[in-house]
Amino acid sequence: MSKQALIIIDIQNEYFENGGLPLVNPETASLNARKVLNHFRANNFPIAHIQHLSSDPEALPIFVEGTSGVEIHENVKPLAGEKIFQKYYPNSFRETGLGEYLKENDVTEVIITGMMTHMCVDATTRAAFDFGYKCTVLGDTCASRDLEINGKTVKADDVHHAFLAALEFFYAEIKSTEDFLAA
């Protein structure tokens, strides 16, 4: 029987209105993530909050320790005793204690939520799969933003769905909050 853990990636103030890197629909995604968080809390399942910090505040003046932007958003604020892992890279396993925490808790399946779909959610999901975890990404708990390449803008909705589709091809099952909670 599999044992699940919830990973909430970078749902931080920087990604919301008036933040340094606002995403499209972060509020909706965070409210869906809160529903899943409440489910994990009610069942006393392992929860890992991931908080991104800037490795070079002068080059990237967002996610700077001590600022309100770096704080985990109130919609998914950790409770006392819940694990928080701080990271400097898109992959939530890199140079954090996340892998050890999951092993200590005999976790075999990770449920992934968070921001940004095209960056940290993608990197963490692929790493989790490579470490042998069954991965489920709850697509409506994630958010992205418009990206630009070669003078062409790729809309956030297209970025979000393209990355979810790529993950579903091999690395993860993609579900909605409603479908996950109903199972």
C-alpha positions in Angstrom: 0.0 0.0 0.0 1.4 3.4 -1.0 1.9 6.2 1.5 1.3 9.7 0.3 3.0 13.0 1.2 1.9 16.4 0.0 4.6 18.7 -1.5 3.5 22.4 -1.7 6.1 24.2 -3.9 6.7 27.9 -3.6 3.2 29.3 -3.0 4.8 32.5 -1.9 3.7 36.2 -2.0 6.0 37.1 -4.9 3.7 35.2 -7.2 0.5 37.1 -6.3 -0.8 40.6 -7.2 1.8 43.3 -6.2 4.5 40.6 -5.9 7.8 40.7 -7.8 6.8 37.9 -10.3 3.0 37.7 -10.5 1.5 34.6 -12.1 -1.8 34.1 -13.8 -4.5 32.9 -11.4 -2.3 32.2 -8.3 -5.2 32.8 -6.0 -7.4 30.1 -7.5 -4.4 27.7 -7.5 -3.6 28.5 -3.9 -7.2 28.0 -2.7 -7.3 24.6 -4.4 -3.9 23.7 -2.8 -5.5 24.7 0.6 -8.3 22.2 0.1 -5.7 19.4 -0.5 -3.6 20.7 2.5 -6.6 20.5 4.7 -7.2 16.9 3.6 -3.6 16.0 4.4 -3.9 17.7 7.8 -7.1 16.0 8.6 -5.6 12.6 7.8 -2.3 13.3 9.6 -0.3 12.6 6.3 3.2 14.0 5.8 3.3 17.6 4.4 6.3 19.4 3.0 6.2 23.1 2.4 8.9 24.3 0.0 10.1 27.9 0.1 12.2 29.4 -2.6 15.0 31.8 -1.6 17.1 34.0 -3.9 20.7 32.7 -4.2 21.8 36.2 -5.4 19.5 39.0 -4.2 21.4 41.6 -6.2 21.0 39.8 -9.5 17.4 38.6 -8.7 15.8 40.9 -6.2 12.9 38.6 -5.5 12.5 35.8 -3.0 14.9 37.7 -0.7 15.0 36.5 2.9 13.4 39.0 5.3 10.9 40.4 2.7 7.2 39.9 2.6 7.5 38.5 -0.9 9.5 35.4 0.2 6.8 34.5 2.8 4.6 31.5 2.1 1.1 32.8 1.1 -1.5 32.9 3.8 -3.8 30.5 1.9 -1.3 27.6 2.6 0.6 29.0 5.6 2.3 26.1 7.5 1.1 25.2 11.0 3.5 24.7 13.8 5.3 21.5 13.4 4.8 21.2 9.6 8.1 20.8 7.7 9.4 23.7 5.7 12.3 23.2 3.3 14.1 26.2 1.9 15.7 25.9 -1.6 17.8 27.9 -4.0 17.1 25.8 -7.1 14.0 24.7 -9.1 14.4 21.1 -8.0 13.0 20.9 -4.4 15.2 17.9 -3.7 18.5 19.6 -4.4 20.4 20.6 -1.3 17.3 20.3 0.9 16.3 17.6 3.4 13.1 16.7 1.4 14.4 13.3 0.2 15.4 12.3 3.7 12.1 13.5 5.1 10.1 11.4 2.6 12.2 8.3 3.4 11.9 8.8 7.1 8.1 8.8 6.7 8.1 5.7 4.4 6.5 7.8 1.6 6.1 6.0 -1.8 3.8 8.6 -3.6 4.0 12.3 -3.7 1.1 14.7 -4.4 2.6 17.9 -6.0 1.1 21.3 -5.9 2.6 24.8 -6.4 4.2 27.4 -8.5 5.5 27.7 -11.2 4.2 24.9 -13.3 6.9 25.3 -15.9 9.8 25.6 -13.5 9.8 24.3 -10.0 6.8 22.0 -10.3 8.2 20.4 -13.4 11.8 20.1 -12.0 10.5 18.6 -8.7 8.1 16.2 -10.3 10.8 14.8 -12.7 13.3 14.5 -9.8 10.7 12.7 -7.6 10.0 10.2 -10.4 13.7 9.6 -10.8 14.0 8.9 -7.1 11.3 6.2 -7.5 8.2 8.0 -6.2 4.8 7.6 -7.8 3.9 11.2 -8.7 0.5 13.0 -9.0 0.4 16.6 -9.9 -2.8 18.4 -9.2 -3.0 20.8 -12.2 -5.5 23.2 -10.8 -3.3 23.8 -7.7 -0.5 25.1 -10.0 0.1 28.4 -11.8 2.4 29.8 -14.5 2.9 33.0 -16.4 3.4 34.2 -19.9 6.8 33.4 -21.3 8.7 34.9 -24.2 11.0 33.3 -26.7 12.4 34.7 -29.9 10.0 37.7 -29.8 7.0 35.4 -29.4 4.8 35.4 -26.3 3.5 32.0 -25.1 0.4 32.6 -22.9 0.4 31.3 -19.3 -2.5 29.0 -20.0 -0.6 27.4 -22.9 2.6 27.1 -20.8 0.8 25.6 -17.9 -1.0 23.0 -20.0 2.0 22.1 -22.2 4.1 21.4 -19.1 1.3 19.3 -17.5 0.9 17.4 -20.7 4.6 16.7 -20.9 4.7 15.5 -17.3 1.6 13.2 -17.9 3.3 11.6 -20.9 5.7 9.8 -18.6 6.4 11.3 -15.2 3.1 11.8 -13.4 -0.6 11.4 -13.3 -2.3 14.8 -13.6 -5.6 15.2 -11.7 -7.8 18.0 -10.5 -8.3 18.8 -6.9 -11.9 17.6 -7.1 -10.9 14.3 -8.6 -8.1 13.7 -6.1 -10.3 14.5 -3.1 -13.1 12.3 -4.4 -10.9 9.2 -4.8 
